[in-house]
Amino acid sequence: MMSSAKQGGPVQPSVSVWRPLSGDEIKVTGGIWAQKQQLNAGAILRHCESWMERIGWTGNFDRAAAGTIDGAHAGIEFVDSEVYKLLEAMAWELGRAYSADLDHRFRALVDRVAAAQEADGYLHTSFGRPGQRPRYSDLESGHELYCFGHLFQAAVARLRTGHDDRLPQVARRLADHVSDQFGPAGRVAVCGHPEIEMALVELARATGEQRYLELARLFVERRGTGTLAAHSFGQEYFQDDIPVREATTLRGHAVRALYLACGALDVATETGDDELSAAVRRQWASGVSRRTYITGGVGSHHQDEAYGDDFELPADRAYAETCAGIASVMLSWRLLLATGEDKYADLIERTLLNNVLASPRVDGRAFYYTNTLHQRTPGLVPDEDQLVHRAESGLRAPWFEVSCCPTNVSRTLASVSLYFATASDDGIQLHQYGDYRISTELAAGAVVLQVSSDYPAGGPVSVTVIDAPGRELTLRFRMPAWARGRATLSEPPTVKTARFAEVRRVFRPGETVTVTFPDEARATYPDPRIDAARGTFAVERGPLVLALESPDLPSAWSVNEISADPHSIAVEGGGAAIDVYRHKPSEEEWPYYDGPGTGASERARARLIPYHQWANRGPSTMRAWLPLVQGNG
Ligand SMILES: [Zn+2]
């Protein structure tokens, strides 16, 4: 039987404004998220398993256990982490929708991992065995502690779905080993890739072992004190340039920066460190206002997968790694729980729907690693049996040499409902809209709600009360920033601000509260400091960023030679339609002129589709920012 005390979501702070729900308390029941969770269960999990089996990443554990790994390790040194993220995805999925087949596959994989654990708890397939590099000999690039962090998060998923069995046992032995090695009496060092910090805090929360929290605190405090050797991209690359509490913005490698911020906030929350918490909030605010793409994606430097300078956000060089988007969601969720501020839920919505959802192909067998906002040349169709380099953005690829994103997408989809709503003693807070059921026990009594909608497509969101105590409850609705204060409720709210509305009363079973959002497509203009997007606009509909893709243009037109008229936008299908103009200067002409703009020659009506759906119709070109047509109309 499950132990309910341990259940919950990926993040379970001991102190929070609202209480996160567990997988038993909130389930997706329809709409786009049901489709994506089905895709994950039916295709993505298997895809990840079969790829890692075929190319030997899972077999690394067998060879390590058998003593034959010397010279036979498959993949780069941190591929253990992909197996762990797959285990985490499987654990959440088993909690969401149990299947005996998946349970068997999960347990078999855990057994193979466990067999490779050494007598003192250490567990890594790339280091420490005869013929391999010594343990902890390359903390800058070896990713040992990073891999451990993903194992801990997988174990936490197992615990939070009610099972204290073999995987959590392996994780405790490993965490005890790491505490001995790097704890107060151990070596003063950190991992080049943050990740273990937040994982240790969560393992402490899930097991009650305070040593893990103390170790996380030490790792956060040591960061920025120069324990890592010089990196060719500079110490900012792995956030070792300045201490976390002194940093003013998110910088360097984007996934590392965001994972570190998650861990720092977790430590701050558990230790009551208000200064550290304020530092993370400051970094989030600066990063979001100056270094984030309209899709919520982050990172504009390909070479070091890093944040660029403030407002350095070129569409055609957007790196916007899927994992960075997921990391951003993880950070915003922690901040939402810690502060109750709706701006964090706004960014979660934007990033999930426009960055993270863009990654998996409609069949779940190929992924984007980078998420460009402007594809200038049609991508090549990838070989479905070959590894590809991570930074290719033309078409989604089946697997990568560094394949962090597919398993990250999988664990996120399996647990995505846990980011949708929270509870308090006498109320429920709806942060994300969709189609899902909440069934939970509050101090005020049992509450069951059915949230029904086609969101993010248009139409109202209705919340039907299935069960409620005969006492006053507060239903709290986020008013998305994109709705600009024009969302309306079916009854007068008790409290209403630009950011949220509350209805507080006694609810009876069968009653429904409906929220209606403006259903319109709108032009959005970039801050002029974003030089690379100046003179352009994007089109958004509800929470979705739309894109112009070449199959929706007249044949022979390219997205690279068009401008568009923001006054011509109209809702159409699941996206919008717009007037576009073709500019076709002679091919050999010097592309600089003695006046602004070139005349438009032809006009056409084109369809805009949700950005996350692009590149599902074969090789194409695409752009999200549309140049403003000049002197036309
Ligand atoms: Zn990734």
Residues whose N, C-alpha, C, O or C-beta is under 5 A from the ligand:
A	BS01	ZN	E321 C323 C404 C405
